[in-house]
Amino acid sequence: MAKYWITGIEEFFTKLDKENKLFNQSNKAWIRGTMEKNLEYSHNVGKEKFYKTRVKVPRKSGVEDFVPIVVSEKYLPENFREIFFNQNIEVGGQFHSFRKIENSPKLELFLYAKMIRILGEKWDETKENNLIYLKGCLTKDPIFRETPTGRKIAQLSVVINRKREIDDYIPCIVWEEKAQFAFENLCKKSKIELYGRIQSRNYAKLYSNERIEFKDTYEISITNLELSTIK
């Protein structure tokens, strides 16, 4: 990965954070896309209301990722009632995980938005629309395999420390030479830094009664990965 590309992302995150105070030092996420549906009520924490939606984010390849968004009412812009289905928006914040049931392996993953901006009708979909930076530790050894077409892939489970003794557990994947690097150089508790994008996938789950349910899953597709010295 060219260093100038990484430097450009670091400068972009620094400028955005200076303007809006969106990130912590270990978790930075930004997307630009189209609202898949209207904002709807999600839950309360005390008297604070939270809303949710999903944003359709185009890749340069033409494929689209669907990123779940959760936002507190305190971070909604004054014109938030104008944010509706099919609106182009920009979102910045942190990528979080949540377990509805304690000790359950199932994670709810979402971008916790601290900034939402309405964009104009036209915007350049060929530019970067989906950026994330994470710094954390592996919760287990990388899982390495080759696909039927011979591509190398490694699955990583990364934990990122959040405030108030809360941790985020984020599944990640990395391909080809970087997958080989992860397999040969990383293990449980390895400290890493990574850049990539939030990726969505749809899969079919078959139940014992032969009922099929289609589900969405989310992960980080890593574009750059390196060992880190986390303080």
DOLOLO-7716 format. One line per 3 residues: number of its first residue (from 1); their letters; for each residue x, y, z of N, C-alpha, C. Coordinates in nm, 4 decimals. Example, Ala and Ser with C-alpha at 12.3 -4.5 7.8 and 13.67 -1.06 7.14 Angstrom:
<nodes>
1 = as = 1.3190:-0.5690:0.7800:1.2300:-0.4500:0.7800:1.3200:-0.3300:0.7800 | 1.2850:-0.2250:0.7080:1.3670:-0.1060:0.7140:1.2900:0.0030:0.7870;
</nodes>
This chain:
<nodes>
1 = mak = 0.0848:-0.1198:0.0000:0.0000:0.0000:0.0000:0.0882:0.1246:0.0000 | 0.0643:0.2130:-0.0951:0.1447:0.3334:-0.1063:0.1289:0.4205:0.0181 | 0.2430:0.4694:0.0697:0.2401:0.5474:0.1933:0.1622:0.6774:0.1755;
4 = ywi = 0.1695:0.7385:0.0543:0.0994:0.8652:0.0331:-0.0504:0.8479:0.0517 | -0.1028:0.7289:0.0170:-0.2463:0.7026:0.0325:-0.2837:0.7030:0.1798 | -0.2010:0.6356:0.2620:-0.2253:0.6319:0.4063:-0.2128:0.7716:0.4659;
7 = tgi = -0.1084:0.8449:0.4250:-0.0894:0.9816:0.4756:-0.2103:1.0675:0.4426 | -0.2659:1.0515:0.3231:-0.3836:1.1279:0.2838:-0.5029:1.0980:0.3720 | -0.5229:0.9711:0.4079:-0.6332:0.9340:0.4965:-0.6109:0.9916:0.6360;
10 = eef = -0.4860:0.9845:0.6873:-0.4568:1.0383:0.8199:-0.4876:1.1881:0.8248 | -0.4482:1.2597:0.7196:-0.4744:1.4036:0.7145:-0.6244:1.4312:0.7058 | -0.6955:1.3466:0.6294:-0.8406:1.3623:0.6158:-0.9091:1.3437:0.7511;
13 = ftk = -0.8750:1.2360:0.8241:-0.9347:1.2108:0.9548:-0.9001:1.3222:1.0532 | -0.7758:1.3697:1.0507:-0.7325:1.4761:1.1427:-0.8128:1.6037:1.1196 | -0.8302:1.6412:0.9931:-0.9066:1.7614:0.9612:-1.0522:1.7470:1.0014;
16 = ldk = -1.1108:1.6317:0.9708:-1.2515:1.6082:1.0027:-1.2735:1.6087:1.1537 | -1.1803:1.5491:1.2292:-1.1941:1.5419:1.3740:-1.1763:1.6793:1.4374 | -1.0871:1.7602:1.3826:-1.0644:1.8944:1.4352:-1.1903:1.9787:1.4221;
19 = enk = -1.2625:1.9558:1.3136:-1.3852:2.0326:1.2888:-1.5032:1.9831:1.3722 | -1.5075:1.8503:1.3987:-1.6303:1.7926:1.4541:-1.6128:1.7077:1.5797 | -1.4866:1.6767:1.6204:-1.4608:1.5927:1.7390:-1.5364:1.4601:1.7294;
22 = lfn = -1.5069:1.3840:1.6245:-1.5841:1.2640:1.5949:-1.5252:1.1362:1.6530 | -1.3929:1.1296:1.6649:-1.3263:1.0022:1.6814:-1.2582:0.9893:1.8172 | -1.2182:0.8643:1.8504:-1.1125:0.8470:1.9487:-0.9900:0.7999:1.8722;
25 = qsn = -0.8768:0.7857:1.9379:-0.7517:0.7599:1.8673:-0.7432:0.6189:1.8103 | -0.8354:0.5308:1.8470:-0.8279:0.3919:1.8036:-0.9416:0.3502:1.7102 | -1.0337:0.4412:1.6824:-1.1529:0.4016:1.6076:-1.2064:0.5223:1.5302;
28 = kaw = -1.1873:0.5201:1.3982:-1.2295:0.6319:1.3141:-1.2984:0.5761:1.1898 | -1.4197:0.6201:1.1640:-1.4940:0.5693:1.0486:-1.5668:0.6845:0.9795 | -1.5695:0.6773:0.8475:-1.6369:0.7802:0.7676:-1.6916:0.7155:0.6420;
31 = irg = -1.8164:0.7479:0.6073:-1.8765:0.6973:0.4840:-1.9551:0.8084:0.4163 | -1.9810:0.7854:0.2883:-2.0643:0.8766:0.2105:-2.1515:0.7894:0.1216 | -2.2826:0.8125:0.1252:-2.3703:0.7275:0.0474:-2.5136:0.7767:0.0486;
34 = tme = -2.6057:0.6843:0.0241:-2.7476:0.7168:0.0086:-2.8294:0.6457:0.1156 | -2.9193:0.7170:0.1780:-3.0068:0.6587:0.2792:-3.0891:0.5454:0.2185 | -3.0819:0.4259:0.2796:-3.1626:0.3138:0.2318:-3.3070:0.3266:0.2797;
37 = knl = -3.3254:0.3905:0.3968:-3.4594:0.4095:0.4516:-3.4576:0.5292:0.5445 | -3.5739:0.5741:0.5853:-3.5831:0.6886:0.6749:-3.5236:0.6573:0.8117 | -3.4788:0.7624:0.8802:-3.4384:0.7466:1.0200:-3.5585:0.6975:1.1005;
40 = eys = -3.5348:0.5991:1.1887:-3.6423:0.5508:1.2753:-3.5916:0.5354:1.4176 | -3.6816:0.5438:1.5118:-3.6457:0.5325:1.6533:-3.5838:0.3956:1.6806 | -3.4744:0.3947:1.7584:-3.4067:0.2701:1.7941:-3.4264:0.2356:1.9417;
43 = hnv = -3.3820:0.3251:2.0324:-3.3900:0.2952:2.1751:-3.3612:0.4220:2.2552 | -3.3762:0.4123:2.3852:-3.3436:0.5200:2.4784:-3.2326:0.4757:2.5717 | -3.1468:0.5695:2.6096:-3.0560:0.5516:2.7234:-3.0870:0.6657:2.8179;
46 = gke = -3.1603:0.6351:2.9233:-3.2135:0.7412:3.0074:-3.3135:0.8222:2.9264 | -3.2931:0.9526:2.9220:-3.3830:1.0388:2.8454:-3.3326:1.0639:2.7034 | -3.2140:1.0118:2.6720:-3.1536:1.0352:2.5408:-3.2077:0.9354:2.4378;
49 = kfy = -3.2600:0.9859:2.3275:-3.3157:0.9013:2.2225:-3.2107:0.8716:2.1159 | -3.2171:0.7509:2.0623:-3.1272:0.7105:1.9546:-3.2105:0.6668:1.8341 | -3.1550:0.6952:1.7162:-3.2220:0.6615:1.5913:-3.1309:0.5730:1.5059;
52 = ktr = -3.1891:0.5022:1.4112:-3.1096:0.4120:1.3282:-3.1556:0.4193:1.1824 | -3.0646:0.3757:1.0942:-3.0947:0.3625:0.9532:-2.9834:0.2801:0.8906 | -2.9845:0.2656:0.7581:-2.8723:0.2064:0.6856:-2.8385:0.2968:0.5672;
55 = vkv = -2.7097:0.3018:0.5355:-2.6635:0.3847:0.4253:-2.6030:0.2949:0.3176 | -2.6451:0.3172:0.1953:-2.5942:0.2420:0.0795:-2.4707:0.3138:0.0268 | -2.3554:0.2436:0.0356:-2.2274:0.3053:0.0009:-2.1685:0.2366:-0.1226;
58 = prk = -2.1452:0.3112:-0.2316:-2.0933:0.2484:-0.3540:-1.9429:0.2233:-0.3460 | -1.8987:0.1098:-0.3990:-1.7561:0.0831:-0.4197:-1.7195:0.1272:-0.5612 | -1.5896:0.1393:-0.5854:-1.5441:0.1756:-0.7198:-1.5794:0.0668:-0.8204;
61 = sgv = -1.5922:-0.0576:-0.7733:-1.6238:-0.1702:-0.8608:-1.7700:-0.1706:-0.9050 | -1.8531:-0.0874:-0.8402:-1.9952:-0.0853:-0.8704:-2.0793:-0.1626:-0.7703 | -2.0146:-0.2476:-0.6893:-2.0841:-0.3183:-0.5808:-2.1195:-0.2183:-0.4714;
64 = edf = -2.2247:-0.2456:-0.3953:-2.2671:-0.1554:-0.2882:-2.2601:-0.2250:-0.1526 | -2.2165:-0.1510:-0.0520:-2.2202:-0.1974:0.0861:-2.3318:-0.1238:0.1586 | -2.3984:-0.1943:0.2512:-2.5068:-0.1353:0.3299:-2.4607:-0.1257:0.4754;
67 = vpi = -2.4361:-0.0027:0.5208:-2.3759:0.0207:0.6525:-2.4824:0.0640:0.7513 | -2.5000:-0.0117:0.8627:-2.5978:0.0277:0.9651:-2.5470:0.1476:1.0456 | -2.6370:0.2405:1.0717:-2.6045:0.3642:1.1427:-2.6902:0.3756:1.2679;
70 = vvs = -2.6287:0.4154:1.3790:-2.7020:0.4530:1.5004:-2.6549:0.5928:1.5391 | -2.7488:0.6807:1.5719:-2.7120:0.8184:1.6053:-2.7974:0.8682:1.7208 | -2.7337:0.9379:1.8130:-2.8058:1.0019:1.9234:-2.8733:1.1279:1.8730;
73 = eky = -2.9839:1.1626:1.9363:-3.0541:1.2846:1.8970:-2.9659:1.4083:1.9124 | -2.8663:1.4024:2.0038:-2.7814:1.5201:2.0270:-2.6842:1.5443:1.9116 | -2.6645:1.4436:1.8260:-2.5739:1.4601:1.7122:-2.6478:1.4818:1.5807;
76 = lpe = -2.7788:1.4824:1.5855:-2.8542:1.5067:1.4637:-2.8512:1.6554:1.4289 | -2.8361:1.6882:1.3004:-2.8379:1.8304:1.2608:-2.9769:1.8895:1.2806 | -2.9838:2.0198:1.2843:-3.1118:2.0864:1.3053:-3.2139:2.0495:1.1978;
79 = nfr = -3.1629:2.0216:1.0776:-3.2543:1.9882:0.9674:-3.2689:1.8372:0.9511 | -3.2526:1.7606:1.0619:-3.2519:1.6156:1.0492:-3.3847:1.5607:0.9969 | -3.4932:1.6329:1.0154:-3.6222:1.5845:0.9649:-3.6273:1.5886:0.8118;
82 = eif = -3.5269:1.6560:0.7516:-3.5180:1.6571:0.6061:-3.4357:1.5384:0.5538 | -3.3754:1.4605:0.6477:-3.2975:1.3435:0.6073:-3.3952:1.2282:0.5872 | -3.4102:1.1847:0.4654:-3.5103:1.0835:0.4375:-3.4586:0.9843:0.3340;
85 = fnq = -3.5378:0.8829:0.3075:-3.5043:0.7790:0.2110:-3.4501:0.8375:0.0804 | -3.3407:0.7806:0.0332:-3.2775:0.8173:-0.0947:-3.1994:0.9477:-0.0879 | -3.1844:1.0051:0.0302:-3.1053:1.1277:0.0460:-2.9570:1.0915:0.0501;
88 = nie = -2.8728:1.1716:-0.0154:-2.7277:1.1520:-0.0093:-2.6732:1.2178:0.1167 | -2.6000:1.1409:0.1958:-2.5480:1.1942:0.3221:-2.4028:1.1520:0.3434 | -2.3369:1.2232:0.4338:-2.2013:1.1946:0.4794:-2.2097:1.1665:0.6294;
91 = vgg = -2.1429:1.0605:0.6746:-2.1509:1.0194:0.8153:-2.0101:0.9957:0.8697 | -1.9822:1.0482:0.9881:-1.8535:1.0254:1.0536:-1.8746:0.9822:1.1969 | -1.7879:0.8945:1.2473:-1.7993:0.8496:1.3862:-1.7084:0.7326:1.4156;
94 = qfh = -1.7598:0.6348:1.4886:-1.6814:0.5192:1.5315:-1.7611:0.3923:1.5054 | -1.6887:0.2827:1.4721:-1.7550:0.1562:1.4434:-1.7606:0.0746:1.5720 | -1.8823:0.0452:1.6176:-1.9025:-0.0195:1.7469:-1.9666:-0.1580:1.7322;
97 = sfr = -1.9555:-0.2346:1.8406:-2.0244:-0.3634:1.8497:-2.1075:-0.3664:1.9769 | -2.2100:-0.4523:1.9765:-2.2991:-0.4623:2.0921:-2.3564:-0.6024:2.0985 | -2.3592:-0.6608:2.2173:-2.4206:-0.7920:2.2374:-2.5556:-0.7728:2.3050;
100 = kie = -2.6635:-0.8120:2.2363:-2.7957:-0.8017:2.2980:-2.8085:-0.8974:2.4157 | -2.7446:-1.0136:2.4027:-2.7471:-1.1140:2.5094:-2.6049:-1.1329:2.5606 | -2.5842:-1.1167:2.6906:-2.4510:-1.1283:2.7481:-2.3908:-1.2653:2.7192;
103 = nsp = -2.2623:-1.2652:2.6802:-2.1856:-1.3869:2.6478:-2.2304:-1.4554:2.5187 | -2.3235:-1.3959:2.4460:-2.3650:-1.4520:2.3179:-2.2569:-1.4243:2.2136 | -2.2320:-1.5194:2.1211:-2.1330:-1.4936:2.0155:-2.1843:-1.3949:1.9101;
106 = kle = -2.3150:-1.3710:1.9084:-2.3733:-1.2825:1.8062:-2.3503:-1.1364:1.8427 | -2.2939:-1.0621:1.7483:-2.2656:-0.9209:1.7679:-2.3527:-0.8354:1.6766 | -2.4018:-0.7255:1.7298:-2.4634:-0.6222:1.6474:-2.3540:-0.5205:1.6152;
109 = lfl = -2.3300:-0.4949:1.4877:-2.2265:-0.4015:1.4450:-2.2909:-0.2803:1.3789 | -2.2363:-0.1619:1.4066:-2.2944:-0.0398:1.3510:-2.1950:0.0749:1.3589 | -2.2155:0.1733:1.2730:-2.1387:0.2967:1.2788:-2.2130:0.3922:1.3716;
112 = yak = -2.1494:0.4259:1.4839:-2.2078:0.5207:1.5782:-2.1742:0.6612:1.5269 | -2.2748:0.7279:1.4752:-2.2543:0.8553:1.4061:-2.2470:0.9716:1.5048 | -2.1452:1.0560:1.4871:-2.1355:1.1805:1.5630:-2.1438:1.3005:1.4693;
115 = mir = -2.1606:1.2693:1.3405:-2.1804:1.3740:1.2403:-2.2618:1.3162:1.1256 | -2.3675:1.3855:1.0865:-2.4426:1.3533:0.9661:-2.4647:1.4822:0.8892 | -2.4251:1.4803:0.7621:-2.4440:1.5972:0.6772:-2.5210:1.5571:0.5526;
118 = ilg = -2.6141:1.6405:0.5108:-2.6866:1.6182:0.3854:-2.6005:1.6701:0.2711 | -2.5818:1.5860:0.1693:-2.5037:1.6240:0.0520:-2.5967:1.6705:-0.0591 | -2.5403:1.7286:-0.1620:-2.6185:1.7703:-0.2770:-2.6640:1.6501:-0.3575;
121 = ekw = -2.7403:1.6751:-0.4591:-2.7927:1.5666:-0.5417:-2.6822:1.4942:-0.6172 | -2.5745:1.5664:-0.6532:-2.4661:1.5058:-0.7285:-2.3399:1.5017:-0.6432 | -2.2729:1.3860:-0.6455:-2.1444:1.3722:-0.5774:-2.0665:1.2619:-0.6482;
124 = det = -1.9365:1.2679:-0.6379:-1.8490:1.1810:-0.7156:-1.8387:1.0433:-0.6502 | -1.9101:0.9444:-0.7052:-1.9109:0.8096:-0.6489:-1.7830:0.7336:-0.6796 | -1.6961:0.7876:-0.7652:-1.5731:0.7166:-0.8004:-1.4615:0.7412:-0.6981;
127 = ken = -1.4804:0.8386:-0.6100:-1.3799:0.8672:-0.5077:-1.4029:0.7769:-0.3862 | -1.3100:0.7852:-0.2888:-1.3246:0.7060:-0.1671:-1.4513:0.7477:-0.0930 | -1.5356:0.6502:-0.0632:-1.6622:0.6781:0.0059:-1.6735:0.6030:0.1375;
130 = nli = -1.5702:0.5253:0.1734:-1.5828:0.4324:0.2855:-1.4448:0.4102:0.3455 | -1.4162:0.4748:0.4579:-1.2832:0.4680:0.5194:-1.2966:0.4350:0.6677 | -1.2074:0.3493:0.7162:-1.2050:0.3181:0.8588:-1.0622:0.2929:0.9043;
133 = ylk = -1.0313:0.3369:1.0248:-0.9026:0.3116:1.0892:-0.9308:0.2516:1.2257 | -0.8642:0.1409:1.2567:-0.8783:0.0764:1.3868:-0.7407:0.0429:1.4437 | -0.7286:0.0540:1.5750:-0.6064:0.0144:1.6454:-0.6479:-0.0707:1.7646;
136 = gcl = -0.6028:-0.1949:1.7667:-0.6450:-0.2837:1.8747:-0.5613:-0.4093:1.8826 | -0.6164:-0.5132:1.9449:-0.5468:-0.6402:1.9654:-0.6299:-0.7549:1.9098 | -0.5627:-0.8592:1.8653:-0.6329:-0.9785:1.8190:-0.6846:-1.0574:1.9387;
139 = tkd = -0.8076:-1.1061:1.9287:-0.8652:-1.1865:2.0366:-0.8305:-1.3350:2.0221 | -0.7821:-1.3734:1.9031:-0.7422:-1.5123:1.8777:-0.6486:-1.5154:1.7580 | -0.5874:-1.6286:1.7326:-0.4984:-1.6421:1.6176:-0.5756:-1.6214:1.4874;
142 = pif = -0.5104:-1.5659:1.3845:-0.5769:-1.5519:1.2543:-0.6196:-1.6884:1.1988 | -0.7325:-1.6895:1.1287:-0.7794:-1.8098:1.0595:-0.7472:-1.7928:0.9116 | -0.6601:-1.8781:0.8606:-0.6087:-1.8652:0.7241:-0.6602:-1.9786:0.6368;
145 = ret = -0.6977:-1.9453:0.5125:-0.7402:-2.0486:0.4176:-0.7251:-1.9956:0.2756 | -0.7469:-2.0832:0.1793:-0.7516:-2.0441:0.0393:-0.8915:-2.0698:-0.0143 | -0.9395:-1.9798:-0.0975:-1.0710:-1.9958:-0.1582:-1.0626:-2.1013:-0.2689;
148 = ptg = -1.1764:-2.1507:-0.3181:-1.1737:-2.2476:-0.4291:-1.1015:-2.1960:-0.5538 | -1.0934:-2.0623:-0.5675:-1.0236:-2.0053:-0.6833:-0.8757:-1.9803:-0.6550 | -0.8303:-2.0167:-0.5328:-0.6882:-2.0050:-0.5005:-0.6465:-1.8758:-0.4333;
151 = rki = -0.7420:-1.7883:-0.3991:-0.7078:-1.6630:-0.3311:-0.6860:-1.6888:-0.1819 | -0.5857:-1.6232:-0.1259:-0.5557:-1.6361:0.0164:-0.6408:-1.5372:0.0954 | -0.6943:-1.5834:0.2080:-0.7753:-1.4961:0.2930:-0.7496:-1.5305:0.4390;
154 = aql = -0.7446:-1.4289:0.5240:-0.7294:-1.4484:0.6679:-0.8404:-1.3718:0.7399 | -0.8997:-1.4372:0.8387:-1.0023:-1.3742:0.9217:-0.9401:-1.3339:1.0546 | -0.9637:-1.2091:1.0942:-0.9092:-1.1555:1.2180:-1.0232:-1.1060:1.3063;
157 = svv = -1.0104:-1.1281:1.4354:-1.1040:-1.0723:1.5325:-1.0275:-0.9707:1.6169 | -1.0674:-0.8435:1.6071:-0.9930:-0.7344:1.6698:-1.0772:-0.6719:1.7804 | -1.0173:-0.6509:1.8961:-1.0856:-0.5820:2.0051:-1.0246:-0.4434:2.0195;
160 = inr = -1.1122:-0.3429:2.0295:-1.0707:-0.2032:2.0444:-1.1272:-0.1515:2.1759 | -1.0407:-0.0942:2.2574:-1.0842:-0.0411:2.3864:-1.1618:0.0883:2.3680 | -1.2755:0.0950:2.4346:-1.3573:0.2147:2.4359:-1.3591:0.2686:2.5773;
163 = kre = -1.4117:0.3859:2.5984:-1.4195:0.4422:2.7331:-1.5166:0.3627:2.8198 | -1.5098:0.3831:2.9492:-1.6013:0.3234:3.0470:-1.5933:0.1710:3.0458 | -1.4728:0.1196:3.0216:-1.4465:-0.0240:3.0279:-1.5320:-0.1047:2.9305;
166 = idd = -1.5685:-0.0432:2.8196:-1.6431:-0.1124:2.7143:-1.5483:-0.1396:2.5987 | -1.5560:-0.2586:2.5432:-1.4722:-0.2948:2.4292:-1.5588:-0.3210:2.3069 | -1.5023:-0.2927:2.1900:-1.5672:-0.3262:2.0640:-1.4944:-0.4428:2.0001;
169 = yip = -1.5703:-0.5442:1.9578:-1.5137:-0.6626:1.8931:-1.5525:-0.6588:1.7462 | -1.4525:-0.6433:1.6600:-1.4780:-0.6184:1.5188:-1.4176:-0.7300:1.4333 | -1.4992:-0.8020:1.3552:-1.4463:-0.9029:1.2624:-1.3864:-0.8349:1.1398;
172 = civ = -1.2726:-0.8864:1.0948:-1.2024:-0.8293:0.9805:-1.1556:-0.9407:0.8869 | -1.1378:-0.9071:0.7603:-1.0781:-0.9997:0.6654:-0.9672:-0.9278:0.5893 | -0.8679:-1.0053:0.5459:-0.7573:-0.9493:0.4693:-0.7181:-1.0510:0.3629;
175 = wee = -0.6739:-1.0023:0.2461:-0.6540:-1.0892:0.1304:-0.5081:-1.0979:0.0869 | -0.4788:-1.2066:0.0166:-0.3550:-1.2303:-0.0570:-0.2293:-1.2107:0.0286 | -0.1340:-1.1253:-0.0147:-0.0066:-1.1139:0.0563:-0.0255:-1.0696:0.2010;
178 = kaq = -0.1233:-0.9812:0.2238:-0.1471:-0.9336:0.3606:-0.2082:-1.0442:0.4459 | -0.2851:-1.1346:0.3838:-0.3371:-1.2508:0.4562:-0.2218:-1.3424:0.4971 | -0.1269:-1.3626:0.4068:-0.0091:-1.4446:0.4372:0.0718:-1.3803:0.5493;
181 = faf = 0.0877:-1.2477:0.5430:0.1591:-1.1750:0.6475:0.0914:-1.1945:0.7835 | -0.0417:-1.1819:0.7859:-0.1155:-1.1976:0.9112:-0.0979:-1.3382:0.9678 | -0.1063:-1.4372:0.8822:-0.0933:-1.5769:0.9244:0.0458:-1.6056:0.9814;
184 = enl = 0.1489:-1.5478:0.9207:0.2869:-1.5778:0.9601:0.3374:-1.4915:1.0755 | 0.2773:-1.3736:1.0955:0.3343:-1.2789:1.1915:0.2438:-1.2417:1.3081 | 0.1152:-1.2759:1.3002:0.0221:-1.2350:1.4053:-0.0289:-1.3550:1.4831;
187 = ckk = -0.0681:-1.3300:1.6066:-0.1268:-1.4331:1.6908:-0.2171:-1.3651:1.7929 | -0.2814:-1.4436:1.8773:-0.3661:-1.3873:1.9822:-0.2872:-1.2853:2.0639 | -0.3477:-1.1692:2.0880:-0.2919:-1.0577:2.1637:-0.1954:-0.9720:2.0829;
190 = ski = -0.1725:-1.0038:1.9547:-0.0909:-0.9148:1.8713:-0.1568:-0.7775:1.8621 | -0.0768:-0.6724:1.8709:-0.1270:-0.5358:1.8610:-0.1127:-0.4883:1.7165 | -0.2219:-0.4411:1.6588:-0.2191:-0.4039:1.5171:-0.2880:-0.2704:1.4931;
193 = ely = -0.2562:-0.2110:1.3783:-0.3281:-0.0964:1.3235:-0.3719:-0.1343:1.1832 | -0.4896:-0.0893:1.1437:-0.5382:-0.1246:1.0110:-0.6215:-0.0122:0.9511 | -0.6178:-0.0071:0.8186:-0.7075:0.0778:0.7405:-0.7894:-0.0126:0.6501;
196 = gri = -0.9110:0.0289:0.6195:-0.9933:-0.0512:0.5302:-1.1275:0.0143:0.5061 | -1.2271:-0.0693:0.4799:-1.3632:-0.0195:0.4584:-1.4620:-0.1121:0.5285 | -1.5779:-0.0587:0.5614:-1.6862:-0.1371:0.6214:-1.7568:-0.2112:0.5094;
199 = qsr = -1.7644:-0.3419:0.5222:-1.8197:-0.4259:0.4161:-1.9427:-0.5008:0.4657 | -2.0426:-0.5129:0.3805:-2.1625:-0.5908:0.4142:-2.1715:-0.7109:0.3219 | -2.2271:-0.8191:0.3737:-2.2515:-0.9394:0.2946:-2.3876:-0.9960:0.3320;
202 = nya = -2.4538:-1.0565:0.2354:-2.5823:-1.1218:0.2576:-2.5641:-1.2722:0.2452 | -2.6244:-1.3466:0.3370:-2.6132:-1.4922:0.3303:-2.7465:-1.5560:0.3680 | -2.7623:-1.6822:0.3291:-2.8856:-1.7560:0.3582:-2.8600:-1.8542:0.4709;
205 = kly = -2.9434:-1.8509:0.5746:-2.9329:-1.9443:0.6862:-3.0453:-2.0470:0.6756 | -3.0071:-2.1751:0.6731:-3.1045:-2.2840:0.6600:-3.1326:-2.3441:0.7968 | -3.2599:-2.3466:0.8371:-3.2999:-2.4011:0.9655:-3.3398:-2.5483:0.9501;
208 = sne = -3.3523:-2.6172:1.0633:-3.3816:-2.7612:1.0622:-3.5161:-2.7927:0.9979 | -3.6096:-2.6987:1.0034:-3.7406:-2.7208:0.9405:-3.7411:-2.6810:0.7927 | -3.6187:-2.6651:0.7373:-3.5958:-2.6306:0.5972:-3.6388:-2.4869:0.5629;
211 = rie = -3.6658:-2.4091:0.6652:-3.6943:-2.2673:0.6425:-3.5632:-2.1943:0.6142 | -3.5646:-2.1051:0.5171:-3.4468:-2.0275:0.4809:-3.4695:-1.8816:0.5192 | -3.3707:-1.8244:0.5869:-3.3786:-1.6836:0.6240:-3.2538:-1.6128:0.5719;
214 = fkd = -3.2746:-1.5001:0.5047:-3.1624:-1.4228:0.4522:-3.1200:-1.3189:0.5563 | -2.9901:-1.3151:0.5836:-2.9363:-1.2287:0.6869:-2.8218:-1.1446:0.6317 | -2.7932:-1.0353:0.7016:-2.6799:-0.9495:0.6664:-2.5713:-0.9640:0.7715;
217 = tye = -2.4469:-0.9599:0.7280:-2.3352:-0.9607:0.8207:-2.2382:-0.8504:0.7794 | -2.1596:-0.8018:0.8748:-2.0710:-0.6890:0.8498:-1.9307:-0.7216:0.8986 | -1.8316:-0.6661:0.8306:-1.6924:-0.6884:0.8666:-1.6093:-0.5760:0.8061;
220 = isi = -1.4824:-0.5710:0.8446:-1.3905:-0.4747:0.7858:-1.3039:-0.5462:0.6833 | -1.3046:-0.4953:0.5616:-1.2146:-0.5450:0.4575:-1.0874:-0.4603:0.4638 | -0.9767:-0.5225:0.5040:-0.8522:-0.4509:0.5325:-0.7760:-0.4223:0.4040;
223 = tnl = -0.7321:-0.2971:0.3895:-0.6464:-0.2602:0.2764:-0.5021:-0.2402:0.3199 | -0.4782:-0.2072:0.4462:-0.3425:-0.1918:0.4972:-0.3383:-0.2377:0.6422 | -0.2345:-0.3141:0.6759:-0.2251:-0.3779:0.8074:-0.0809:-0.3766:0.8543;
226 = els = -0.0594:-0.3407:0.9806:0.0770:-0.3437:1.0338:0.0744:-0.3663:1.1840 | 0.1866:-0.4162:1.2340:0.2019:-0.4333:1.3782:0.2082:-0.2960:1.4433 | 0.1620:-0.2874:1.5671:0.1514:-0.1592:1.6344:0.2142:-0.1682:1.7730;
229 = tik = 0.2539:-0.0524:1.8225:0.2964:-0.0407:1.9626:0.1913:0.0435:2.0328 | 0.0940:-0.0236:2.0946:-0.0181:0.0436:2.1596:0.0183:0.0739:2.3042 | 0.0033:0.1988:2.3419:0.0349:0.2352:2.4798:-0.0810:0.2011:2.5717;
</nodes>
